[in-house]
Protein backbone atom coordinates (compact mmCIF):
# COMPACT_ATOMS: atom_id res chain seq x y z
CA UNK A 1 0.00 0.00 0.00
CA UNK A 2 1.46 3.34 -1.05
CA UNK A 3 1.98 6.06 1.53
CA UNK A 4 0.03 9.23 0.90
CA UNK A 5 2.21 12.25 0.24
CA UNK A 6 1.94 15.16 2.60
CA UNK A 7 1.33 18.52 1.01
CA UNK A 8 4.23 20.48 2.48
CA UNK A 9 2.77 23.80 1.37
CA UNK A 10 -0.13 23.33 3.78
CA UNK A 11 2.12 22.89 6.83
CA UNK A 12 3.11 25.83 8.98
CA UNK A 13 6.79 26.68 9.43
CA UNK A 14 6.72 25.14 12.92
CA UNK A 15 5.09 21.90 11.73
CA UNK A 16 7.49 21.65 8.80
CA UNK A 17 10.54 22.08 11.04
CA UNK A 18 9.21 19.49 13.49
CA UNK A 19 8.45 16.97 10.73
CA UNK A 20 11.90 17.54 9.24
CA UNK A 21 13.55 16.90 12.60
CA UNK A 22 11.53 13.69 13.15
CA UNK A 23 12.24 12.36 9.67
CA UNK A 24 15.96 13.09 9.96
CA UNK A 25 16.09 11.16 13.25
CA UNK A 26 14.13 8.27 11.72
CA UNK A 27 16.43 8.19 8.69
CA UNK A 28 19.52 8.10 10.90
CA UNK A 29 18.08 5.23 12.97
CA UNK A 30 17.09 3.30 9.85
CA UNK A 31 20.51 3.82 8.28
CA UNK A 32 22.30 2.46 11.37
CA UNK A 33 19.88 -0.47 11.65
CA UNK A 34 20.40 -1.26 7.98
CA UNK A 35 24.18 -1.35 8.49
CA UNK A 36 23.79 -3.96 11.24
CA UNK A 37 21.06 -6.07 9.69
CA UNK A 38 19.11 -5.59 6.46
CA UNK A 39 15.99 -3.45 6.71
CA UNK A 40 12.76 -5.10 5.60
CA UNK A 41 12.19 -2.52 2.86
CA UNK A 42 15.42 -0.79 1.79
CA UNK A 43 13.52 1.43 -0.66
CA UNK A 44 12.09 3.18 2.41
CA UNK A 45 15.57 4.68 2.97
CA UNK A 46 15.47 6.28 -0.47
CA UNK A 47 11.96 7.65 -0.11
CA UNK A 48 12.71 9.02 3.35
CA UNK A 49 15.91 10.70 2.11
CA UNK A 50 13.99 12.28 -0.76
CA UNK A 51 11.20 13.44 1.54
CA UNK A 52 13.82 15.15 3.71
CA UNK A 53 15.21 16.87 0.61
CA UNK A 54 11.71 18.04 -0.34
CA UNK A 55 11.26 19.53 3.13
CA UNK A 56 14.61 21.33 2.87
CA UNK A 57 13.55 22.70 -0.51
CA UNK A 58 10.24 23.97 0.88
CA UNK A 59 12.03 25.57 3.85
CA UNK A 60 14.47 27.34 1.52
CA UNK A 61 11.65 28.48 -0.75
CA UNK A 62 9.79 29.98 2.21
CA UNK A 63 12.93 31.70 3.49
CA UNK A 64 13.61 33.22 0.07
CA UNK A 65 10.00 34.37 -0.24
CA UNK A 66 10.12 36.01 3.20
CA UNK A 67 13.41 37.66 2.31
CA UNK A 68 11.97 39.00 -0.95
CA UNK A 69 8.92 40.50 0.79
CA UNK A 70 11.10 42.24 3.39
CA UNK A 71 13.20 44.02 0.78
C-alpha positions in Angstrom: 0.0 0.0 0.0 1.5 3.3 -1.1 2.0 6.1 1.5 0.0 9.2 0.9 2.2 12.2 0.2 1.9 15.2 2.6 1.3 18.5 1.0 4.2 20.5 2.5 2.8 23.8 1.4 -0.1 23.3 3.8 2.1 22.9 6.8 3.1 25.8 9.0 6.8 26.7 9.4 6.7 25.1 12.9 5.1 21.9 11.7 7.5 21.7 8.8 10.5 22.1 11.0 9.2 19.5 13.5 8.5 17.0 10.7 11.9 17.5 9.2 13.6 16.9 12.6 11.5 13.7 13.1 12.2 12.4 9.7 16.0 13.1 10.0 16.1 11.2 13.2 14.1 8.3 11.7 16.4 8.2 8.7 19.5 8.1 10.9 18.1 5.2 13.0 17.1 3.3 9.9 20.5 3.8 8.3 22.3 2.5 11.4 19.9 -0.5 11.7 20.4 -1.3 8.0 24.2 -1.4 8.5 23.8 -4.0 11.2 21.1 -6.1 9.7 19.1 -5.6 6.5 16.0 -3.5 6.7 12.8 -5.1 5.6 12.2 -2.5 2.9 15.4 -0.8 1.8 13.5 1.4 -0.7 12.1 3.2 2.4 15.6 4.7 3.0 15.5 6.3 -0.5 12.0 7.6 -0.1 12.7 9.0 3.4 15.9 10.7 2.1 14.0 12.3 -0.8 11.2 13.4 1.5 13.8 15.1 3.7 15.2 16.9 0.6 11.7 18.0 -0.3 11.3 19.5 3.1 14.6 21.3 2.9 13.5 22.7 -0.5 10.2 24.0 0.9 12.0 25.6 3.9 14.5 27.3 1.5 11.7 28.5 -0.7 9.8 30.0 2.2 12.9 31.7 3.5 13.6 33.2 0.1 10.0 34.4 -0.2 10.1 36.0 3.2 13.4 37.7 2.3 12.0 39.0 -0.9 8.9 40.5 0.8 11.1 42.2 3.4 13.2 44.0 0.8 
